[in-house]
Every structure is written in structure tokens, then in C-alpha cells.
Amino acid sequence: MANAINDLHEVLEVLKSPLNITDIEWRVQSATEKNGVTKVLVLPYITSRAVMNRLDEAVGPYWQDAYQTIGTAKSTGFRCILSLKVGDEWISREDASDIPDIEEIKGGYSNALKRAGAKWGIGRYLYDLQQYWVPIQNNGEHYVGGKFKVNGQEKYITGYFSTPKLPKWALPKSPNSQNSNPPANQSSQTQPANKQGNNQSPMPESKEERQKNALAHVTGALQYLEIPLNLVPHLLETASGCKAPLEQASADDLGKLYSALKPVCVYVESCLQMGLDKEGILYYAQIILAKPFQEIYELPFNVTKEQVEKTLELVRADHQPNNQSQAQGQAS
């Protein structure tokens, strides 16, 4: 824009209009299982980058954001003051966010900006969407990995889900690519030669996508084992030699960390399925490792894949004497 905002109504219409599909991400809220099919409830949200892009599109340089630290006796957060220049006057709307556990300053600023952006209408239509329960698949655009309460019991869920199909009113009017839902029945003949999969299969991953996917796997495993954040750097360095923050670790280094976490996740999940509680899980680990443990999150620091397999054999010998043969390969 060459001049400051003159028609605020026109700008507000641009700000509140639907975003591109690629600007929307999905967060898993809960899970359920029926007739052997696992489904997750996914909620849409936008990134702070999408908010900034929409502001640039609508008003060019005539917006600014400012942040303040706020708090009470029990919590601290950030307030974002998001202002647009209308004529000669700056008009502001604001909102606040708690400080998150990860990337406290950057994450806190981003969350506050998104909330303030919603005050201007950016992404506010997402609140009007229906609930989306989507099935977990072997392939898809979005990875999910974590512990959920399913039918009254905690269960570790891992897999992929495809982007939900949005109604027409929640799609941009522009006919440009990436602005609409993918065709539901796209013919396989439209796929390039020598390519595998269908329109629901993930495309070959870029370096950034590999890192993002690996980080999602690791984060899910860390959350499942309830490993304290202050212990994560040590575990990452032990597994891969990487001294960078978890969010900056390469996909290869994250893969090495996940290889150390996965057998323990399998062991814990197997024990839970056989009715063991925390004390029982630690009891069998202590027998094999001949050392005491106070918390489950200590196991990745002290147990190898082979020791996990031996521990599972012992657990199944006591709790499933007819199924000892299943112990092989459970931690692979």
C-alpha cells in the first residue's frame, strides 16, 4: 500500500478472510477407539508467520506490534499490542498468552501475536469449524505421536492423519493453487511417472520436513515417558553427541535419540497393556539391570535395546506364560 489505511472496513474484510490451506496447522486434542479403528480429534490453528503474512497482505508496512510482560502472583505471560495505522492515527487491539514450557520468549511472543491477530479477525473463522475426528493411518500429511486417554485407559498412539476437508465458506475465494482442498478422488493417472502412492501419501521430504517429522517423533516419545525438560539436552548429547538445543538438532541426531527412546516406550506400553502400574514397570527393569529406579524417565539413560527385550521376556513369562514367543521383536 502506498498510503496509510483509509478504508478500515475493506482492510478488515481482507484480514478476516479465510487463509490458504497451507497456512493452517492441526493439533491433536484427544483420541478414541472403536471396532479397532483409532481416531483423533484435531483442532486447526495458525502460525505467527501466517498472521504476519496476512498483515503484510492487507496493510503493507502500516502495522506494528509491541510486547509487555504481565503476570500475577501465580503466573507470568506476554501481552501483544497489535496496531494498524488508519489515516494519521494508530488503532490498537491486544491480547495475551501464558509463557509456554518450550521456547519461553519466542513461543510466548508468537502465541500472544496470534491471539491479538484474532482480535483483528485473522483466523477467527477457525473457531466456527465443526469438530474433526480423523482416522490414524500408516501414511498421511501430519504425524501424531503421544500418550492419550482412550476409553478410560492411557495409550501411546503413533501414526499419521490427512488434512480434514474444510467447507467452501472456510476456503479462500482465490483460484490460485494451494487454496482449496485436494481432490477426494484424484485419478492415479495424474501422478507423475515412476512415483508411488496416491494423493494421501506424503511427498518426498525436504531437509526441513525430515527434521520436523523427526522432532515430532522425539517430542511424542519424550512426553510419553514424561522426561523433564532439563534432562533432554543430556539425553540428546548421550544418544548423538549433539550439543544443540533439541529444536535445532538435525534429523539424523534426532533419529539417534528416538532409537534410544522407542524401546523404552514399547516396554512401558507393553507393561501397561498387561495391567502393570509404575511400580511394576520399574520392578522388572530393576531385576534385569540390578539397580534401583525411582522414575520411568530414568530408563532411557540406563537401559539398552537388548536389556529391554530381556525385561519384556521376563514380564511376559510372569503375566502371559503362553505368549513368551511374542516378546521377540517387540522392542525392535
Salt bridges, closest charged atoms under 4 A:
GLU13 OE2 - LYS16 NZ 3.10
GLU33 OE1 - LYS155 NZ 2.59
GLU57 OE1 - ARG54 NE 3.14
GLU94 OE2 - ARG79 NE 3.13
ASP95 OD2 - LYS119 NZ 3.58
GLU154 OE1 - LYS147 NZ 3.77
GLU226 OE2 - LYS147 NZ 3.16
ASP252 OD1 - ARG210 NH2 3.18
GLU295 OE1 - LYS278 NZ 2.83
